[in-house]
Amino acid sequence: MITIDGPAGAGKSTVASEMARRLGYRLIDTGALYRGIAWRVRRAGVVPEDAPALGRLLEETTVELKDGAVLVDGRDVTGEIRTPEIGEFTSRLSTLASVRDKVMPIQRRLAAAGGAVLEGRDTGSVVCPDAEVKFYLDAAPEVRALRRLRELQGRGIAADPQAVRSEILRRDRQDMERALAPLVVPEGATVIDSTEKSVEEVVGLMLNVVERYGCCTPS
């Protein structure tokens, strides 16, 4: 089991996908599950502050990852959960114990079989603290903002560069200061700064660490 944590825009998704491909592992995007829940809550018009209504909705909602797709109540919402609005709403919901209690068992169940790369903000610290190999991927805020801007533009979503940078910094503060599962460097994690590194360089460094643990052989 390999975990990759880090702040927004550090490149976790790209690196985790490539790691999973090269190792023949399953990719588990833990944040996508939270986004799926956020999509469902927003669509239902339930406000996070309404704990009883939120609890009822969570009980009747199913969310799963299947072949890279995010399914909510059986509907593929993969393309609908990657908007800035859903991202912001996800940040609010992920601070709630009821939402984390809904999602974390799903994350752990997906990871239980092993042979998986998990990426998110608390995979190595909370979801799978006993993972064999842990990474913490970081980068300078300016670089992370630029990457996020290019990602949005690549999906045809118009975004203001300054607004994207402000959102990155806001997410940093929220993720690091939240009471439940704050963003931290997991114990025993290898820290990699990707500011001046390409995806290939980062993946190469990670594969070297994985090989030292002897848990798998890169293809």
C-alpha positions, 0 to 999 in steps of 0.5 A: 500500500502506497499513500501520497498526501499533500496540499492542493495543486501539488500534483498528487493526482498526476503522480499517483496515476502514473505510479499506479500505472507503472506498478500495476496497482489500483489508484484510489483517489480518496478526495474524489469520494468526498467530491461525490458526496459534496455533489450529492449534498449540493444537488439535494439542496441540503446545507452542511449546518443542517445536521439531521438532514445531512445525516439522513441524506448520507445514510441513503447515499452510496458513493464508490470508485469503479474503474476510475469513475466516481459513482453516486447512487449508481450515476457516473458523476466523474465529469461533474465533480471537478468544478471549483464550486464542488471543490469549495463545497467539498472543503466545507463538508470534509471538516464534518465528522458525519461526512468523514464517518461516511467516507473513511470506511469506504476508503479503507475497504478499497485499500484493504486488499493492498496493491493500491496507491492512495492519494489525498490529504490524510491517506498516510496519517489517518486513512492508512497509517500502517501503509508500507510506503508514504509520501508527502508531495509539496510545491511552492504556492505559486507553482501549485496555483499555476498548475491548478489554473492550467488544469481548469483551462484544460477542462474548458473552465475559465478562471482568474489567476489571482482567484485561483492562487487565493483559493489555493492559499485558503485551502492550505489554511483550512486543510492544515487548521481543521480539527479533524484529520488536518493536513500533516506530513505523515509519520515516516513519509518521504517528503518530495518538493515538486516545485522544480521537478517534472512528473517523470522526476517525481515518479522516479524518486518515488519508485526508488523509494518503493524499490528500497522497501522491496514491496513491488517491482516497477514495470 
